[in-house]
């Protein structure tokens, strides 16, 4: 699950760029993606 969460966005960027001709991720979005992945890693399995 973590491997998919960390690599999916990066591995699909070229397809988004090719199909829609847009930059798929700004530096701010990359930072947010990293923060969400870290949160999922450390807090995702906690019972709430």
Biopython code that builds the backbone (N, CA, C, O; Angstrom):
import numpy as np
from Bio.PDB.StructureBuilder import StructureBuilder

atoms = [
    (1, "UNK", "N", (0.821, -1.172, 0.000)),
    (1, "UNK", "CA", (0.000, 0.000, 0.000)),
    (1, "UNK", "C", (0.875, 1.250, 0.000)),
    (1, "UNK", "O", (0.608, 2.202, -0.733)),
    (2, "UNK", "N", (1.897, 1.243, 0.804)),
    (2, "UNK", "CA", (2.776, 2.416, 0.869)),
    (2, "UNK", "C", (3.532, 2.604, -0.442)),
    (2, "UNK", "O", (3.692, 3.733, -0.906)),
    (3, "UNK", "N", (3.991, 1.528, -1.033)),
    (3, "UNK", "CA", (4.709, 1.643, -2.303)),
    (3, "UNK", "C", (3.813, 2.260, -3.365)),
    (3, "UNK", "O", (4.246, 3.131, -4.119)),
    (4, "UNK", "N", (2.583, 1.817, -3.425)),
    (4, "UNK", "CA", (1.630, 2.380, -4.380)),
    (4, "UNK", "C", (1.358, 3.847, -4.105)),
    (4, "UNK", "O", (1.318, 4.656, -5.032)),
    (5, "UNK", "N", (1.174, 4.191, -2.859)),
    (5, "UNK", "CA", (0.887, 5.584, -2.494)),
    (5, "UNK", "C", (2.052, 6.498, -2.833)),
    (5, "UNK", "O", (1.849, 7.641, -3.242)),
    (6, "UNK", "N", (3.255, 6.007, -2.666)),
    (6, "UNK", "CA", (4.431, 6.842, -2.899)),
    (6, "UNK", "C", (4.824, 6.925, -4.366)),
    (6, "UNK", "O", (5.411, 7.920, -4.791)),
    (7, "UNK", "N", (4.514, 5.906, -5.141)),
    (7, "UNK", "CA", (4.998, 5.881, -6.521)),
    (7, "UNK", "C", (3.947, 6.155, -7.581)),
    (7, "UNK", "O", (4.298, 6.502, -8.709)),
    (8, "UNK", "N", (2.673, 6.011, -7.255)),
    (8, "UNK", "CA", (1.628, 6.155, -8.270)),
    (8, "UNK", "C", (1.642, 7.538, -8.913)),
    (8, "UNK", "O", (1.619, 7.652, -10.139)),
    (9, "UNK", "N", (1.678, 8.570, -8.111)),
    (9, "UNK", "CA", (1.651, 9.932, -8.664)),
    (9, "UNK", "C", (2.858, 10.180, -9.554)),
    (9, "UNK", "O", (2.730, 10.744, -10.640)),
    (10, "UNK", "N", (4.009, 9.765, -9.101)),
    (10, "UNK", "CA", (5.234, 9.991, -9.873)),
    (10, "UNK", "C", (5.230, 9.184, -11.172)),
    (10, "UNK", "O", (5.625, 9.694, -12.221)),
    (11, "UNK", "N", (4.796, 7.956, -11.106)),
    (11, "UNK", "CA", (4.858, 7.109, -12.294)),
    (11, "UNK", "C", (3.798, 7.452, -13.336)),
    (11, "UNK", "O", (3.942, 7.086, -14.503)),
    (12, "UNK", "N", (2.745, 8.143, -12.938)),
    (12, "UNK", "CA", (1.686, 8.491, -13.881)),
    (12, "UNK", "C", (1.794, 9.915, -14.422)),
    (12, "UNK", "O", (0.994, 10.312, -15.269)),
    (13, "UNK", "N", (2.763, 10.681, -13.950)),
    (13, "UNK", "CA", (2.894, 12.079, -14.382)),
    (13, "UNK", "C", (3.065, 12.215, -15.884)),
    (13, "UNK", "O", (2.480, 13.111, -16.493)),
    (14, "UNK", "N", (3.852, 11.346, -16.488)),
    (14, "UNK", "CA", (4.076, 11.464, -17.931)),
    (14, "UNK", "C", (2.787, 11.252, -18.720)),
    (14, "UNK", "O", (2.596, 11.870, -19.767)),
    (15, "UNK", "N", (1.895, 10.380, -18.226)),
    (15, "UNK", "CA", (0.623, 10.169, -18.906)),
    (15, "UNK", "C", (-0.281, 11.399, -18.801)),
    (15, "UNK", "O", (-0.923, 11.784, -19.779)),
    (16, "UNK", "N", (-0.331, 12.001, -17.647)),
    (16, "UNK", "CA", (-1.143, 13.210, -17.469)),
    (16, "UNK", "C", (-0.635, 14.311, -18.383)),
    (16, "UNK", "O", (-1.415, 15.004, -19.036)),
    (17, "UNK", "N", (0.682, 14.462, -18.419)),
    (17, "UNK", "CA", (1.280, 15.497, -19.274)),
    (17, "UNK", "C", (0.973, 15.230, -20.751)),
    (17, "UNK", "O", (0.648, 16.152, -21.500)),
    (18, "UNK", "N", (1.077, 13.978, -21.158)),
    (18, "UNK", "CA", (0.847, 13.631, -22.565)),
    (18, "UNK", "C", (-0.623, 13.731, -22.955)),
    (18, "UNK", "O", (-0.943, 14.245, -24.027)),
    (19, "UNK", "N", (-1.518, 13.246, -22.100)),
    (19, "UNK", "CA", (-2.940, 13.229, -22.433)),
    (19, "UNK", "C", (-3.603, 14.595, -22.319)),
    (19, "UNK", "O", (-4.434, 14.955, -23.153)),
    (20, "UNK", "N", (-3.242, 15.355, -21.292)),
    (20, "UNK", "CA", (-3.949, 16.603, -21.017)),
    (20, "UNK", "C", (-3.104, 17.851, -21.232)),
    (20, "UNK", "O", (-3.609, 18.970, -21.153)),
    (21, "UNK", "N", (-1.813, 17.656, -21.505)),
    (21, "UNK", "CA", (-0.893, 18.762, -21.749)),
    (21, "UNK", "C", (-0.870, 19.767, -20.596)),
    (21, "UNK", "O", (-0.881, 20.978, -20.813)),
    (22, "UNK", "N", (-0.840, 19.254, -19.391)),
    (22, "UNK", "CA", (-0.733, 20.091, -18.196)),
    (22, "UNK", "C", (0.372, 19.545, -17.306)),
    (22, "UNK", "O", (0.705, 18.361, -17.359)),
    (23, "UNK", "N", (0.929, 20.418, -16.498)),
    (23, "UNK", "CA", (1.907, 19.984, -15.502)),
    (23, "UNK", "C", (1.136, 19.286, -14.383)),
    (23, "UNK", "O", (0.301, 19.914, -13.732)),
    (24, "UNK", "N", (1.397, 18.009, -14.150)),
    (24, "UNK", "CA", (0.575, 17.251, -13.230)),
    (24, "UNK", "C", (0.802, 17.555, -11.751)),
    (24, "UNK", "O", (-0.076, 17.283, -10.933)),
    (25, "UNK", "N", (1.954, 18.110, -11.391)),
    (25, "UNK", "CA", (2.184, 18.339, -9.971)),
    (25, "UNK", "C", (3.132, 19.511, -9.774)),
    (25, "UNK", "O", (4.259, 19.511, -10.271)),
    (26, "UNK", "N", (2.660, 20.495, -9.049)),
    (26, "UNK", "CA", (3.502, 21.634, -8.695)),
    (26, "UNK", "C", (4.367, 21.236, -7.500)),
    (26, "UNK", "O", (4.086, 20.231, -6.847)),
    (27, "UNK", "N", (5.403, 22.000, -7.209)),
    (27, "UNK", "CA", (6.200, 21.690, -6.017)),
    (27, "UNK", "C", (5.358, 21.671, -4.732)),
    (27, "UNK", "O", (5.611, 20.866, -3.836)),
    (28, "UNK", "N", (4.376, 22.541, -4.646)),
    (28, "UNK", "CA", (3.510, 22.563, -3.461)),
    (28, "UNK", "C", (2.677, 21.283, -3.368)),
    (28, "UNK", "O", (2.483, 20.737, -2.282)),
    (29, "UNK", "N", (2.194, 20.817, -4.504)),
    (29, "UNK", "CA", (1.415, 19.580, -4.511)),
    (29, "UNK", "C", (2.298, 18.382, -4.180)),
    (29, "UNK", "O", (1.850, 17.451, -3.511)),
    (30, "UNK", "N", (3.537, 18.393, -4.636)),
    (30, "UNK", "CA", (4.469, 17.310, -4.311)),
    (30, "UNK", "C", (4.732, 17.277, -2.809)),
    (30, "UNK", "O", (4.801, 16.204, -2.210)),
    (31, "UNK", "N", (4.878, 18.444, -2.209)),
    (31, "UNK", "CA", (5.085, 18.525, -0.753)),
    (31, "UNK", "C", (3.863, 17.999, -0.013)),
    (31, "UNK", "O", (4.000, 17.264, 0.965)),
    (32, "UNK", "N", (2.677, 18.365, -0.468)),
    (32, "UNK", "CA", (1.450, 17.884, 0.157)),
    (32, "UNK", "C", (1.330, 16.368, 0.012)),
    (32, "UNK", "O", (0.930, 15.686, 0.956)),
    (33, "UNK", "N", (1.669, 15.843, -1.148)),
    (33, "UNK", "CA", (1.625, 14.397, -1.362)),
    (33, "UNK", "C", (2.572, 13.686, -0.403)),
    (33, "UNK", "O", (2.217, 12.662, 0.179)),
    (34, "UNK", "N", (3.765, 14.225, -0.240)),
    (34, "UNK", "CA", (4.732, 13.628, 0.683)),
    (34, "UNK", "C", (4.213, 13.665, 2.118)),
    (34, "UNK", "O", (4.338, 12.683, 2.849)),
    (35, "UNK", "N", (3.639, 14.781, 2.519)),
    (35, "UNK", "CA", (3.099, 14.903, 3.876)),
    (35, "UNK", "C", (1.959, 13.915, 4.113)),
    (35, "UNK", "O", (1.880, 13.309, 5.182)),
    (36, "UNK", "N", (1.081, 13.750, 3.132)),
    (36, "UNK", "CA", (-0.020, 12.805, 3.267)),
    (36, "UNK", "C", (0.488, 11.366, 3.346)),
    (36, "UNK", "O", (-0.047, 10.556, 4.102)),
    (37, "UNK", "N", (1.514, 11.054, 2.571)),
    (37, "UNK", "CA", (2.083, 9.706, 2.609)),
    (37, "UNK", "C", (2.734, 9.432, 3.964)),
    (37, "UNK", "O", (2.600, 8.337, 4.509)),
    (38, "UNK", "N", (3.431, 10.418, 4.502)),
    (38, "UNK", "CA", (4.052, 10.264, 5.821)),
    (38, "UNK", "C", (2.985, 10.093, 6.890)),
    (38, "UNK", "O", (3.123, 9.255, 7.782)),
    (39, "UNK", "N", (1.917, 10.887, 6.802)),
    (39, "UNK", "CA", (0.818, 10.754, 7.759)),
    (39, "UNK", "C", (0.196, 9.369, 7.670)),
    (39, "UNK", "O", (-0.110, 8.757, 8.693)),
    (40, "UNK", "N", (0.009, 8.877, 6.460)),
    (40, "UNK", "CA", (-0.561, 7.544, 6.284)),
    (40, "UNK", "C", (0.367, 6.482, 6.867)),
    (40, "UNK", "O", (-0.096, 5.517, 7.473)),
    (41, "UNK", "N", (1.661, 6.655, 6.688)),
    (41, "UNK", "CA", (2.628, 5.692, 7.205)),
    (41, "UNK", "C", (2.590, 5.628, 8.723)),
    (41, "UNK", "O", (2.559, 4.541, 9.300)),
    (42, "UNK", "N", (2.593, 6.785, 9.372)),
    (42, "UNK", "CA", (2.692, 6.805, 10.828)),
    (42, "UNK", "C", (1.349, 6.765, 11.547)),
    (42, "UNK", "O", (1.277, 6.280, 12.676)),
    (43, "UNK", "N", (0.297, 7.257, 10.929)),
    (43, "UNK", "CA", (-0.983, 7.344, 11.615)),
    (43, "UNK", "C", (-2.105, 6.560, 10.954)),
    (43, "UNK", "O", (-3.205, 6.479, 11.502)),
    (44, "UNK", "N", (-1.853, 5.994, 9.815)),
    (44, "UNK", "CA", (-2.907, 5.343, 9.052)),
    (44, "UNK", "C", (-3.489, 4.099, 9.700)),
    (44, "UNK", "O", (-4.642, 3.754, 9.441)),
    (45, "UNK", "N", (-2.731, 3.431, 10.521)),
    (45, "UNK", "CA", (-3.207, 2.200, 11.112)),
    (45, "UNK", "C", (-3.729, 2.378, 12.539)),
    (45, "UNK", "O", (-4.145, 1.409, 13.173)),
    (46, "UNK", "N", (-3.708, 3.598, 13.037)),
    (46, "UNK", "CA", (-4.180, 3.846, 14.396)),
    (46, "UNK", "C", (-5.694, 3.738, 14.473)),
    (46, "UNK", "O", (-6.406, 4.153, 13.558)),
    (47, "UNK", "N", (-6.167, 3.188, 15.554)),
    (47, "UNK", "CA", (-7.610, 3.166, 15.788)),
    (47, "UNK", "C", (-8.021, 4.539, 16.269)),
    (47, "UNK", "O", (-7.372, 5.128, 17.133)),
    (48, "UNK", "N", (-9.080, 5.033, 15.716)),
    (48, "UNK", "CA", (-9.540, 6.365, 16.129)),
    (48, "UNK", "C", (-10.859, 6.255, 16.843)),
    (48, "UNK", "O", (-11.415, 7.266, 17.272)),
]
sb = StructureBuilder()
sb.init_structure("model")
sb.init_model(0)
sb.init_chain("A")
sb.init_seg("    ")
for serial, (resi, resn, name, xyz) in enumerate(atoms, 1):
    if name == "N":
        sb.init_residue(resn, " ", resi, " ")
    sb.init_atom(name, np.array(xyz, "f"), 0.0, 1.0, " ", f" {name:<3s}", serial, name[0])
structure = sb.get_structure()
